[in-house]
Amino acid sequence: MSTETLTPVQEAFIALVDHCTGCPDCKATPALPDKTPECPKAESLYRAWFILWRKETRR
C-alpha cells in the first residue's frame, strides 16, 4: 500500500475510469461499432477532470 496522496486531477481521473469500467452505458457495443456510447455521468466526470487538468497544466 502506498502512502502517496493523489492530486485532485488524479482523483478525478480515477473516478472517471471507475465509472466507465462498470457502467453498461459507457461500454462499446460490438454490434454497433460506429455508435458512440453516451452516458451523462461519464460526460460530467470527464468535464470535471478536464477542467482540473487544464488548471494544473497551466501553472
N, C-alpha and C positions, 0 to 999 in steps of 0.2 A: 504494500500500500504506500502511496506517495503522500508526502506532506505538502506537495506543491499546491498553491492556491491558483484557481483559474481566474483569468481576466473575465470581465463581463462579455467580451466578444466570444471567448471560448465557451462560456456557459450558454450563450445564445445559440451558438452553432451546435452544441451538444443537444440542446432542447429541440432544434430543428431536425437533427438526424434521428433522435429518439422517436419523434413524432412520425417522421416519414417512413421509418423502417417498420412501424407497427400499424400504420393506417392503411386500410384497404383502398381508400380513395387516392392515395399517393402512388400506389404501385401501378406500373405499366401493364397493360393488357396485351398479351401476345396476339390475340385475335384482331386487335385494332392498333397496329403499330404506329399509325400516323396520329392517333388521338393523344393529345397531351393531357395527362391526369390533372384534374382540378380539385383543389382542396383549399377552402378559405383559411383554415387553421394553418396550413403549411405556408400559404402566402403571407399571412400575418407574422409568423415566426421568421420567415425569410426577410421581410421588410425590417423587422426589429434587429435582426443580426446585421443586415446590410448597413443600417444607419450607424450602429455601434462600430462596425468595421471601418466605415468611412471616417468617422471621428478619430479613431485610433491611428489610422494610416496617415492622416493629415497633420499630425502633431509635429 
